[in-house]
């Protein structure tokens, strides 16, 4: 009788642990790594990268010491074409998701975007942000 009660308590505890862990989505601790790109795109990349990572599902941005993964980014193409009062931008980014320990590459992601409008820093931020968002879509599965 006593053994049956112990098994019931153990089973109830195990089931409650599984239910509570199923309700909380698992979040990966990720740090922002190296950011590279042409001079015109680099400030936008720095402003946008951590913000966009924080908004990605399943991601918690942390310091490098607590991170399981590191995401490094490079603007691989950034073109500006000016006409009177108008600026056209094209941006392509590559993101590398690697394990913090050992550096094993888990995923290589890419995204691209284009924008047109009045020449200003907001337009640059917008095109870089859109390219990074496109690249980050599958990061929760990486």
Wavefront OBJ file of the C-alpha trace (Angstrom):
o trace
v 0.000 0.000 0.000
v 2.730 2.407 0.982
v 4.663 1.616 -2.235
v 1.531 2.378 -4.310
v 1.136 5.783 -2.677
v 4.813 6.588 -3.304
v 4.426 5.654 -6.994
v 1.305 7.834 -7.285
v 3.111 10.805 -5.738
v 6.126 10.298 -8.012
v 3.908 9.987 -11.114
v 1.938 13.112 -10.193
v 5.151 15.074 -9.654
v 6.585 13.893 -12.977
v 3.412 14.779 -14.876
v 3.240 18.239 -13.305
v 6.867 18.898 -14.265
v 6.160 17.879 -17.860
v 3.056 20.068 -18.050
v 4.800 23.126 -16.618
v 7.787 22.737 -18.934
v 5.470 22.284 -21.924
v 3.702 25.556 -21.109
v 6.938 27.567 -21.099
v 8.525 27.845 -24.515
v 12.209 27.011 -24.545
v 14.387 30.055 -25.227
v 17.942 29.928 -26.508
v 20.486 32.256 -24.894
v 22.143 34.119 -27.765
v 24.862 36.787 -27.793
v 25.590 39.248 -30.574
v 29.000 38.529 -32.076
v 31.078 40.317 -34.689
v 29.284 42.811 -36.941
v 30.871 43.652 -40.278
v 29.922 45.695 -43.260
v 30.610 48.778 -45.314
v 30.981 52.051 -43.439
v 27.584 53.342 -44.620
v 25.725 50.311 -43.208
v 27.707 49.574 -40.029
v 25.944 52.046 -37.664
v 22.536 50.748 -38.773
v 23.688 47.165 -38.304
v 24.823 47.877 -34.748
v 21.557 49.616 -33.830
v 19.308 47.004 -35.371
v 20.935 43.618 -34.624
v 20.245 43.242 -30.879
v 16.782 44.784 -31.207
v 15.741 42.328 -33.889
v 17.204 39.345 -32.025
v 15.198 40.281 -28.922
v 12.015 40.203 -30.985
v 12.711 36.775 -32.520
v 10.697 33.877 -31.094
v 12.624 31.519 -28.852
v 15.553 33.894 -28.308
v 16.919 35.558 -25.177
v 19.764 38.004 -25.848
v 22.432 37.684 -23.157
v 26.064 38.507 -22.596
v 28.596 36.291 -24.288
v 29.464 34.455 -21.055
v 25.902 33.153 -20.546
v 25.091 32.489 -24.194
v 24.773 29.060 -25.745
v 25.026 30.562 -29.234
v 26.629 33.583 -30.872
v 25.150 35.336 -33.905
v 27.622 37.222 -36.077
v 26.406 39.415 -38.921
v 27.875 40.830 -42.102
v 26.354 43.188 -44.610
v 27.471 41.435 -47.782
v 25.957 43.975 -50.178
v 24.883 47.558 -49.601
v 24.160 49.685 -52.640
v 23.004 53.276 -52.706
v 21.665 55.010 -55.805
v 20.811 58.685 -55.520
v 18.601 60.777 -57.694
v 17.443 64.315 -56.873
v 15.741 64.140 -53.458
v 15.484 60.348 -53.561
v 17.651 57.479 -52.387
v 17.379 53.821 -53.403
v 19.028 51.250 -51.147
v 19.612 47.527 -51.496
v 20.976 45.466 -48.625
v 21.935 41.820 -48.196
v 23.052 40.325 -44.897
v 24.501 37.010 -43.812
v 24.181 35.746 -40.246
v 26.224 32.926 -38.787
v 24.817 31.143 -35.745
v 27.532 29.225 -33.915
v 27.911 27.506 -30.574
v 29.706 29.740 -28.093
v 31.838 26.861 -26.895
v 33.855 25.351 -29.692
v 32.462 27.641 -32.392
v 30.653 24.919 -34.347
v 28.487 26.567 -36.994
v 24.805 25.695 -36.467
v 23.292 27.787 -39.268
v 24.100 30.279 -41.986
v 21.176 32.598 -42.652
v 20.705 35.332 -45.211
v 18.222 38.068 -45.939
v 17.833 40.967 -48.314
v 15.736 44.084 -48.694
v 15.337 47.222 -50.771
v 13.969 50.670 -49.905
v 13.328 54.003 -51.601
v 12.753 57.399 -50.073
v 14.221 60.633 -48.850
v 17.913 60.286 -47.963
v 18.274 59.875 -44.170
v 19.523 57.457 -41.515
v 16.013 56.081 -40.901
v 15.908 54.763 -44.464
v 19.259 53.012 -43.946
v 18.044 51.538 -40.641
v 14.829 50.363 -42.310
v 16.539 48.508 -45.131
v 19.087 46.881 -42.792
v 16.297 45.961 -40.338
v 14.215 44.356 -43.096
v 17.185 42.327 -44.350
v 18.004 41.128 -40.810
v 14.359 40.223 -40.140
v 14.314 38.147 -43.300
v 17.441 36.324 -42.182
v 16.175 35.762 -38.621
v 12.902 34.077 -39.577
v 14.243 30.528 -39.166
v 16.552 31.241 -36.185
v 14.310 29.586 -33.593
v 14.894 26.270 -35.387
v 18.668 26.748 -35.784
l 1 2 3 4 5 6 7 8 9 10 11 12 13 14 15 16 17 18 19 20 21 22 23 24 25 26 27 28 29 30 31 32 33 34 35 36 37 38 39 40 41 42 43 44 45 46 47 48 49 50 51 52 53 54 55 56 57 58 59 60 61 62 63 64 65 66 67 68 69 70 71 72 73 74 75 76 77 78 79 80 81 82 83 84 85 86 87 88 89 90 91 92 93 94 95 96 97 98 99 100 101 102 103 104 105 106 107 108 109 110 111 112 113 114 115 116 117 118 119 120 121 122 123 124 125 126 127 128 129 130 131 132 133 134 135 136 137 138 139 140 141 142
